[in-house]
Amino acid sequence: MSPRRGSCLRALRPLRAALLTLCGLAAGAAALAQDGGATSSAPDAGPASGTQAHAAAAQRESFRRCDEQAFLVLNIARNYMMTDRNRDAVMPVLKDDAAAVKTAEAVMDRIDAGIVRHPGQEAAAALFECAAAHGMNVGAPREQVALCFTRTDVAFFLHVERSKHVVRENAVHNVGTRLTSRALYPTALIEQVSRTVYAGAEPPDLRRLMGTVAWACIRERPRAASAAGG
């Protein structure tokens, strides 16, 4: 474990699960670019030449950056709301990254102003802004993307339950009781994600798990259920 990550975990320990995902926010991004997600608006030109391979690599890097930015915003917003809008609980972890601090201040200001109803709304806005800047197409309506980021709550809270050594059946019950909207958090999704969370000897990487939940949802056809924001 790196000294930075170790100090991060020590700082978060008193706050427990509410700040679990803030460790490594500024530096870590999920390795999801290789699987797809946001896509370039350029047409497929056939077999890759050297130039096309370079363009594809640039596209993957752009996706990685946008994915990272969206989850940075999601975690800042979630943790700010979960700690009763306590800036002191969020900012110390980001203090060494000026860009992350600036992002956090803007996100928290919008929450304080009542503009943001749910972290998923902010994450979707961040993803679309980044994708537009990089000439990429998210591939789903903003409302659906906000809904999909909202559904990462399922992964987050199931991971918390597993980390507390709660058995899977009880974890499913606890998360279902906490996340009461079945339109936002279907029972089938809670069950499905719980199987992934409890499959191994150790809990899975939370950031990757949240990314898997979000992007699997984004790739689906638009649903009739209303999103948390838009």
C-alpha positions, 0 to 999 in steps of 0.5 A: 500500500502506498504512503498516500493511500495508507494516510487516506485510509487512516483519515477516513477510518473515523467516517467509515463507509460514508467516505469509502470511495474518496480514497484515490479519487484524484489518481485512480480510474477504472480500466473500463476503456478497453470494454467500451462505453462512451464512443467516438463520433467518427465512423469506422474506417475498417482495419486499423492503420498506424494512424487509426491505431493512434486515434483508437488509443487517443479515444480510449484515453479520452474515455478513461478521462471522462469516466474518471471525471464522472466518478470523481464528481459522483463520489464527491457529491455522494459523500458530501450529501452522506456527511450532512454537507460537511466540507471538512469531511471531503476536502482534506482527502483532495487537498493535494490535487488542485483540479479535484479541489476546484471540482469539489467546491463547484459540486458542493456549491451546486448542492448547497444551492439546491441545484443537485437532487442526487449525485447521479445527476452531477455525474451525468452532467460531468460525463456529458460535458467531458464527452462533448469536449473530446468529441465523444458520444455517450450513447444514451440520453442524459436522463438514463445516464443519471439513472445509471450513476444513481444505481451505483448506490447498490454497489456502494452499499452492498460493498459496505455490507460485505466490508462489515462481514454481513452475510449476503442474504442480510445485506440484500435485505439491508440495502433493499430497505435503505434504497426503497425506490424499486424504479431506481433500485430494482430488486433484481439488480440488488440480487445480481450485484450482491452475487458479484460482491460476495463471489470471492474470498474478498470484496471486489474493487469498489471503483471497478464494481461501480463502473461495471454497474453504471456502464452496463446500465448505460448500454441498455436501451432507455427505460421508462423509469424516471432518472434522478436528474437530467 
